[in-house]
Amino acid sequence: MTQPDVVVIGAGVIGLSAAIAAQARGLSVTVFDREGPAAGASAGNAGAFAFTDILPLASPGIMRKAPKWLLDPLGPLSVPPSYALNIAPWMYRFWRACSPARVASSTDAQTALMDLSKAELEPFLQQTGTLNMLRKDGNLQVYESQAEIDASLPGWAARERHGIEFRHLDAAGMAELQPGLSPRFTHGTFTPGWYSIADPKLYTIALADHFRAKGGKIGQADVTAVRPDETGVKIVTAQGEQYRAGQVVVAAGAFSHRLARTLGESIPLETERGYNTTLPLTAFDLRTQVTFGGHGFVVSRLSTGIRVGGAVELGGLDLPPNYKRSQAMLGKAQAFLPGLKAEEGVQWMGFRPSLPDSLPAIGRARGLARVIYAFGHGHLGLTQSTGTARLVADLLTDERLPIEISPFSPQRF
């Protein structure tokens, strides 16, 4: 195998977007993945480009809700008892990231990456022949009381300061926008700048097809180590094979910290295990994505079905799936959308790579500048894929970066 300029480890939406961006700079690129394109969280997410979702998960608001949520094993945030000791150091860092000053800094950084990602999105879709998959149907966040919407207002004020458009609605306004909501929801907020993709798996596969058509190579390999080499970087697989590249991009999602460890770096990456159920398109007349924030899940309309999913289970990579979580969300969705038909659903669980301050790791490895990290986007991987790809391509080619990336430093912990 000829040594490529770049090897990207990970064929999810982040890895493939970065590979395409590097390829467009004239670099020869090979992608390695354990299973192949769109095998992980890039296949089963809600399909949203959530550019208005600038507030970090790590925040004072989530800390107020967390004790109540953690008491419900099927609730919006849970930690399996068998994983509690493993997650404790991460949770401590998460708690520290919830201070007002750190939330303000994280929000500024998140906004900059969101703005870059939004600016890069349509040109990237045009370049890859996927623009026809983009939808601009917005998002409706719903609330069950005046107290609940009042509690959300500081978050909306922060979005307003960053120029994000939204409008608050009463029950009649919500019914006009999205008929069929339960009357228990008395208020809502609509954000028109919330985009989505027709189907995240089909989109990621289309990126792989475009990458191959432009001469890129995708190989199935379980990469277990990245090491310095006299001509660049050595890539070692579980099968004992060795490859070399001029530079390497680590975009292996929830498994990325294991590769960073082979370079002597300890990065506190954890796994938000996300669950969903995808129903037939005839299950409900869904006109916009609906977020049930108080219950930690969304309902999305894809080209392939109605997807009910979300919540956060901090359970690592090795525990078996708990599909009772999917069933619990689906039961709530039926109560919240009384006309929803819940038959013929397909369940899914995937790993969302998450860092304690809700920001991704984007930057060079310590002591080995030829390795670039691009992982830890949590539930915003699709959203931030094009902005991350732009930053990675600029790092690979030593171009001037369009935003300050020190808040995303992999060494910030």
C-alpha positions as CSV (number, residue, x, y, z in Angstrom):
1,M,0.0,0.0,0.0
2,T,1.4,3.4,-1.0
3,Q,1.9,5.7,2.0
4,P,-0.8,8.3,1.8
5,D,-0.4,11.9,2.9
6,V,-3.1,11.4,5.5
7,V,-4.8,8.5,7.3
8,V,-8.1,9.2,9.0
9,I,-9.2,6.8,11.7
10,G,-13.0,6.6,11.8
11,A,-15.5,6.5,9.0
12,G,-18.3,8.3,10.8
13,V,-19.6,11.7,9.8
14,I,-16.7,13.6,11.4
15,G,-14.0,11.3,9.9
16,L,-15.4,11.3,6.4
17,S,-16.1,15.0,6.4
18,A,-12.5,15.6,7.5
19,A,-11.2,13.2,4.8
20,I,-13.2,15.0,2.1
21,A,-11.9,18.4,3.3
22,A,-8.3,17.1,3.2
23,Q,-8.8,15.5,-0.1
24,A,-10.1,18.8,-1.5
25,R,-6.7,20.4,-0.5
26,G,-4.9,18.0,-2.8
27,L,-3.9,15.5,-0.2
28,S,-4.0,11.7,-0.7
29,V,-6.2,10.2,2.0
30,T,-7.0,6.8,3.3
31,V,-9.8,6.1,5.9
32,F,-9.7,3.1,8.3
33,D,-12.7,2.0,10.4
34,R,-13.4,-1.0,12.6
35,E,-16.7,-1.7,10.8
36,G,-17.0,0.6,7.8
37,P,-18.8,3.9,7.0
38,A,-21.8,4.9,9.1
39,A,-21.6,2.0,11.5
40,G,-21.8,4.0,14.8
41,A,-23.6,7.1,16.1
42,S,-23.5,8.6,12.6
43,A,-26.2,6.1,11.6
44,G,-28.7,6.4,14.4
45,N,-28.7,10.1,15.5
46,A,-31.7,12.4,15.2
47,G,-30.5,13.9,12.0
48,A,-30.3,17.5,13.2
49,F,-27.9,20.3,12.4
50,A,-28.6,21.9,15.8
51,F,-26.8,25.2,15.2
52,T,-28.9,27.0,17.8
53,D,-27.9,24.4,20.5
54,I,-25.0,26.5,21.8
55,L,-25.5,25.9,25.6
56,P,-23.3,23.2,27.0
57,L,-24.8,20.1,28.6
58,A,-22.5,20.9,31.5
59,S,-24.4,23.8,33.1
60,P,-26.0,24.9,36.4
61,G,-29.4,24.0,35.0
62,I,-28.5,20.4,34.3
63,M,-27.0,20.1,37.8
64,R,-30.4,21.2,39.3
65,K,-32.2,18.6,37.3
66,A,-29.6,15.8,37.6
67,P,-30.5,14.5,41.1
68,K,-34.1,14.0,40.1
69,W,-33.2,12.4,36.8
70,L,-30.6,10.1,38.3
71,L,-33.2,8.6,40.6
72,D,-35.1,7.3,37.5
73,P,-33.2,4.5,35.8
74,L,-35.1,5.1,32.6
75,G,-35.1,8.8,32.8
76,P,-33.3,11.5,30.7
77,L,-29.9,11.0,32.5
78,S,-28.9,7.8,34.1
79,V,-25.8,6.0,35.3
80,P,-26.0,2.2,35.6
81,P,-25.0,1.2,39.2
82,S,-22.3,-1.1,37.8
83,Y,-20.6,1.8,36.1
84,A,-20.9,4.4,38.9
85,L,-17.3,4.1,40.1
86,N,-15.9,4.2,36.6
87,I,-17.7,7.4,35.7
88,A,-17.0,9.2,39.0
89,P,-13.8,11.1,37.9
90,W,-15.6,12.2,34.7
91,M,-18.6,13.4,36.7
92,Y,-16.3,15.4,39.0
93,R,-14.9,17.2,35.9
94,F,-18.5,17.7,34.6
95,W,-19.5,19.3,37.9
96,R,-16.5,21.7,37.8
97,A,-17.5,22.6,34.2
98,C,-20.9,23.8,35.4
99,S,-19.6,27.0,37.1
100,P,-21.1,30.2,35.5
101,A,-17.7,31.4,34.3
102,R,-16.8,28.1,32.6
103,V,-20.3,27.8,31.1
104,A,-19.9,31.3,29.6
105,S,-16.6,30.4,28.1
106,S,-17.9,27.1,26.7
107,T,-20.9,28.9,25.2
108,D,-18.7,31.4,23.4
109,A,-16.5,28.5,22.0
110,Q,-19.5,26.4,21.1
111,T,-21.1,29.4,19.3
112,A,-17.9,30.0,17.3
113,L,-17.8,26.4,16.1
114,M,-21.5,26.4,15.4
115,D,-21.2,29.6,13.3
116,L,-18.3,28.1,11.4
117,S,-20.1,24.8,10.8
118,K,-23.2,26.5,9.6
119,A,-21.2,28.7,7.2
120,E,-19.4,25.6,5.8
121,L,-22.5,23.4,5.6
122,E,-24.1,24.3,2.3
123,P,-20.9,24.6,0.3
124,F,-19.8,21.2,1.6
125,L,-23.2,19.7,0.7
126,Q,-22.9,21.2,-2.7
127,Q,-19.4,19.9,-3.2
128,T,-20.4,16.4,-2.2
129,G,-23.7,16.3,-4.1
130,T,-25.8,16.0,-1.0
131,L,-27.5,19.4,-0.9
132,N,-30.8,17.8,-1.8
133,M,-30.8,16.0,1.5
134,L,-30.8,19.3,3.6
135,R,-34.1,20.3,5.3
136,K,-34.9,23.5,7.0
137,D,-38.0,22.6,9.1
138,G,-36.9,24.1,12.4
139,N,-37.3,22.8,15.9
140,L,-40.1,23.2,18.5
141,Q,-39.1,23.0,22.1
142,V,-42.2,22.3,24.3
143,Y,-43.0,23.1,27.9
144,E,-45.6,21.8,30.3
145,S,-46.1,24.9,32.5
146,Q,-45.3,28.6,32.9
147,A,-42.7,27.7,35.4
148,E,-40.9,25.4,33.0
149,I,-40.7,28.0,30.2
150,D,-39.7,30.7,32.8
151,A,-36.8,28.5,33.8
152,S,-35.7,28.3,30.2
153,L,-35.6,32.0,29.6
154,P,-32.0,32.6,30.7
155,G,-30.9,30.1,28.0
156,W,-33.0,31.9,25.4
157,A,-31.5,35.2,26.5
158,A,-28.0,33.7,25.9
159,R,-29.0,32.6,22.4
160,E,-30.5,36.0,21.7
161,R,-27.2,37.7,22.7
162,H,-25.5,35.4,20.1
163,G,-28.0,36.4,17.4
164,I,-30.1,33.2,17.3
165,E,-33.6,33.7,16.0
166,F,-36.5,32.2,17.9
167,R,-40.1,32.9,18.9
168,H,-42.1,31.9,21.9
169,L,-45.5,30.4,21.3
170,D,-48.7,29.7,23.2
171,A,-50.8,26.5,22.8
172,A,-52.6,27.9,19.8
173,G,-49.4,28.9,18.1
174,M,-47.9,25.4,18.7
175,A,-51.0,23.7,17.4
176,E,-50.8,25.8,14.2
177,L,-47.1,24.8,13.7
178,Q,-47.4,21.2,14.8
179,P,-50.9,19.7,15.2
180,G,-51.5,16.7,17.5
181,L,-49.6,17.8,20.6
182,S,-51.0,16.8,24.0
183,P,-52.8,19.7,25.7
184,R,-50.4,19.1,28.7
185,F,-47.9,21.3,26.7
186,T,-48.9,24.9,27.3
187,H,-45.9,26.8,25.8
188,G,-43.3,26.3,23.2
189,T,-40.3,28.0,21.5
190,F,-39.6,27.6,17.8
191,T,-36.2,28.0,16.3
192,P,-36.3,28.2,12.5
193,G,-32.5,28.0,12.1
194,W,-32.5,24.4,13.2
195,Y,-31.7,22.3,10.1
196,S,-31.8,18.6,9.5
197,I,-30.6,15.9,7.1
198,A,-33.0,13.5,5.3
199,D,-31.4,10.5,6.9
200,P,-28.0,10.6,8.8
201,K,-27.0,7.1,7.7
202,L,-27.7,7.6,4.1
203,Y,-25.9,11.0,4.2
204,T,-22.8,9.5,5.7
205,I,-22.8,6.7,3.2
206,A,-23.2,9.3,0.4
207,L,-20.1,11.0,1.8
208,A,-18.2,7.7,1.6
209,D,-19.3,7.3,-2.0
210,H,-18.1,10.8,-2.9
211,F,-14.8,10.3,-1.1
212,R,-14.2,7.0,-3.1
213,A,-15.2,8.6,-6.3
214,K,-12.6,11.3,-5.9
215,G,-9.9,8.6,-5.4
216,G,-10.0,8.1,-1.6
217,K,-9.6,4.7,-0.1
218,I,-11.6,3.2,2.8
219,G,-10.3,0.1,4.6
220,Q,-11.8,-2.0,7.3
221,A,-9.3,-2.3,10.1
222,D,-9.4,-2.2,13.9
223,V,-6.6,0.4,14.6
224,T,-5.2,-0.2,18.1
225,A,-2.2,2.1,18.2
226,V,-0.7,5.2,16.7
227,R,3.1,5.7,17.0
228,P,5.8,8.1,15.8
229,D,7.7,6.9,12.8
230,E,10.8,8.2,11.0
231,T,8.7,9.1,7.9
232,G,5.6,10.3,9.7
233,V,3.2,8.2,11.7
234,K,2.8,4.4,12.1
235,I,-0.7,2.9,12.4
236,V,-1.0,-0.6,14.0
237,T,-4.1,-2.8,13.8
238,A,-5.5,-5.6,16.0
239,Q,-4.5,-8.0,13.2
240,G,-0.9,-7.0,13.5
241,E,-0.8,-5.1,10.3
242,Q,1.2,-1.8,10.1
243,Y,0.6,1.2,7.9
244,R,2.3,4.5,7.6
245,A,1.1,8.0,6.7
246,G,2.5,11.5,6.6
247,Q,-0.2,12.6,9.1
248,V,-3.0,10.9,11.0
249,V,-6.5,12.2,12.1
250,V,-8.0,10.4,15.0
251,A,-11.8,10.7,14.6
252,A,-12.8,7.3,16.0
253,G,-15.7,8.6,18.1
254,A,-16.1,7.0,21.5
255,F,-13.0,4.8,20.9
256,S,-10.7,7.7,20.3
257,H,-9.3,8.0,23.8
258,R,-7.9,4.5,23.5
259,L,-5.8,5.6,20.6
260,A,-4.7,8.8,22.4
261,R,-3.5,6.5,25.2
262,T,-1.1,4.8,22.9
263,L,0.6,8.2,22.5
264,G,0.8,8.7,26.3
265,E,-2.2,11.0,26.6
266,S,-5.1,10.5,29.0
267,I,-8.2,12.3,27.7
268,P,-11.4,12.0,29.8
269,L,-13.7,10.8,27.0
270,E,-16.9,9.1,28.1
271,T,-19.8,7.6,26.3
272,E,-23.3,9.0,26.2
273,R,-25.2,5.9,25.2
274,G,-28.1,7.1,23.0
275,Y,-31.2,5.1,22.3
276,N,-34.0,5.5,19.8
277,T,-36.9,3.8,18.0
278,T,-37.5,4.5,14.3
279,L,-41.2,4.1,13.2
280,P,-42.7,4.1,9.7
281,L,-43.3,7.5,8.2
282,T,-47.0,6.9,8.5
283,A,-46.7,6.8,12.3
284,F,-47.4,10.5,12.7
285,D,-47.8,13.7,10.7
286,L,-44.7,15.4,12.0
287,R,-44.0,18.8,10.5
288,T,-41.0,19.9,12.6
289,Q,-38.6,18.3,15.0
290,V,-40.1,18.4,18.5
291,T,-37.9,18.5,21.6
292,F,-39.3,17.4,24.9
293,G,-36.6,18.9,26.9
294,G,-38.0,18.2,30.3
295,H,-37.9,14.5,29.4
296,G,-34.6,14.5,27.4
297,F,-35.7,13.3,24.0
298,V,-36.8,14.4,20.5
299,V,-39.0,13.2,17.8
300,S,-37.6,13.7,14.2
301,R,-39.0,13.2,10.8
302,L,-36.5,11.5,8.5
303,S,-36.9,10.4,4.9
304,T,-36.9,6.8,6.2
305,G,-39.2,7.2,9.2
306,I,-40.2,8.9,12.4
307,R,-37.4,8.7,15.0
308,V,-38.0,8.9,18.7
309,G,-34.8,9.1,20.6
310,G,-32.3,10.9,22.9
311,A,-31.6,10.8,26.7
312,V,-28.2,10.2,28.2
313,E,-27.0,6.9,29.7
314,L,-23.4,7.3,31.0
315,G,-22.5,3.6,30.7
316,G,-19.3,3.2,28.8
317,L,-18.5,1.0,25.9
318,D,-18.9,-2.5,27.3
319,L,-22.2,-2.9,29.1
320,P,-25.0,-4.5,27.1
321,P,-27.8,-2.2,25.7
322,N,-30.8,-1.5,28.0
323,Y,-33.6,-1.2,25.4
324,K,-36.1,-0.5,28.2
325,R,-34.9,3.1,27.7
326,S,-36.1,3.1,24.1
327,Q,-39.4,1.6,25.2
328,A,-39.8,4.3,28.0
329,M,-39.2,7.1,25.5
330,L,-41.6,5.6,23.0
331,G,-44.3,5.3,25.7
332,K,-43.8,9.0,26.6
333,A,-44.0,9.9,22.9
334,Q,-47.3,8.2,22.6
335,A,-48.6,10.1,25.6
336,F,-47.2,13.4,24.3
337,L,-48.4,12.9,20.6
338,P,-51.6,11.0,21.2
339,G,-52.0,10.1,17.5
340,L,-48.6,8.4,17.3
341,K,-48.7,4.8,16.0
342,A,-46.0,2.9,17.8
343,E,-46.0,-0.4,15.9
344,E,-43.2,-1.7,13.7
345,G,-40.5,0.2,15.4
346,V,-36.8,-0.6,15.1
347,Q,-34.7,0.0,18.2
348,W,-31.1,1.2,18.2
349,M,-28.3,2.1,20.7
350,G,-25.2,4.0,19.8
351,F,-22.1,5.6,21.5
352,R,-21.9,9.4,21.5
353,P,-18.4,10.5,22.5
354,S,-18.5,13.1,25.3
355,L,-16.0,15.3,27.2
356,P,-16.9,16.8,30.5
357,D,-17.2,20.4,29.4
358,S,-19.4,19.5,26.3
359,L,-16.8,20.8,23.9
360,P,-15.0,18.5,21.4
361,A,-11.2,17.8,21.3
362,I,-9.8,19.4,18.1
363,G,-6.1,19.9,17.9
364,R,-2.7,18.3,17.7
365,A,-1.5,15.5,19.9
366,R,1.0,16.4,22.6
367,G,4.5,15.8,21.4
368,L,3.4,14.5,17.9
369,A,2.2,17.3,15.7
370,R,1.6,14.9,12.9
371,V,-1.4,13.5,14.7
372,I,-4.6,15.6,14.9
373,Y,-7.5,14.8,17.2
374,A,-11.1,15.4,16.1
375,F,-13.5,13.7,18.5
376,G,-15.8,14.2,21.6
377,H,-18.6,16.1,20.0
378,G,-21.3,14.4,22.2
379,H,-24.7,14.7,20.6
380,L,-23.4,17.4,18.1
381,G,-21.3,15.3,15.8
382,L,-23.4,15.8,12.7
383,T,-24.0,19.5,13.6
384,Q,-20.3,20.3,13.9
385,S,-19.0,18.0,11.2
386,T,-18.3,20.6,8.5
387,G,-16.8,23.1,10.9
388,T,-14.5,20.4,12.3
389,A,-13.6,19.3,8.9
390,R,-12.5,22.8,7.9
391,L,-10.4,23.1,11.1
392,V,-8.8,19.7,10.5
393,A,-8.0,20.5,6.9
394,D,-6.4,23.8,7.9
395,L,-4.3,22.0,10.6
396,L,-3.2,19.4,8.1
397,T,-2.1,22.1,5.6
398,D,-0.8,24.7,8.1
399,E,-3.3,27.2,7.0
400,R,-4.6,30.1,9.2
401,L,-7.5,28.9,11.3
402,P,-10.8,30.7,11.0
403,I,-11.6,30.6,14.7
404,E,-9.6,30.3,18.0
405,I,-9.3,26.6,18.8
406,S,-7.6,26.7,22.2
407,P,-11.0,26.0,24.0
408,F,-11.0,22.7,22.1
409,S,-7.4,21.8,23.0
410,P,-7.2,18.0,23.7
411,Q,-4.8,18.9,26.5
412,R,-7.1,21.2,28.4
413,F,-7.9,18.6,31.0
